[in-house]
Amino acid sequence: MTISGIMTTTIQTIRDDFSFLEEWEDRYRYVIELGEALPPFPDEQRSPANKVPGCVSQVWLTTARGAGADPVITFTGDSDAHIVRGLVAIMLALFSGRTASEIQKTDAEATLKELGLDEHLSPQRANGLRSMVKRIKRDAEAALKQTA
């Protein structure tokens, strides 16, 4: 779900929905639906600077920092692959709209394990997700250093 180009699905909603879906085929379909619900990603943002290295599929991520010593950071993202676009949506639900210090403390691996994604993703997709998380955490760290 989106409002004014911002994703509104929360990580808790995703956790709850996953708990109701017993079959992995249904969970994969749900992940794809999450990706389809992402707001449109502007073509001009599909630049090398926004591309996440280490992903087999193409993944783009933008970062908008709020003001203050511990700014709220908003991420937008997209991918050219359906499942990966859904994984981008999960990462945005987990990290976007949080303060830089909250992002630094968030354990993405634990969330992926809780959802069961850690054992149901190909090694390439898992590496791509790790690359996305590294980029998000690096951007949060940079935001904290800029305000220090």
Secondary structure, DSSP 8 states (H G I E B T S, - for coil): -EETTEE---HHHHHHHHHH--SHHHHHHHHHHHHHTS----GGG-STTTB-TT-SS-EEEEEEE-SSSS-EEEEEEEESSHHHHHHHHHHHHHHTTEEHHHHHH--HHHHHHHHTGGGTS-HHHHHHHHHHHHHHHHHHHHHHHHH-
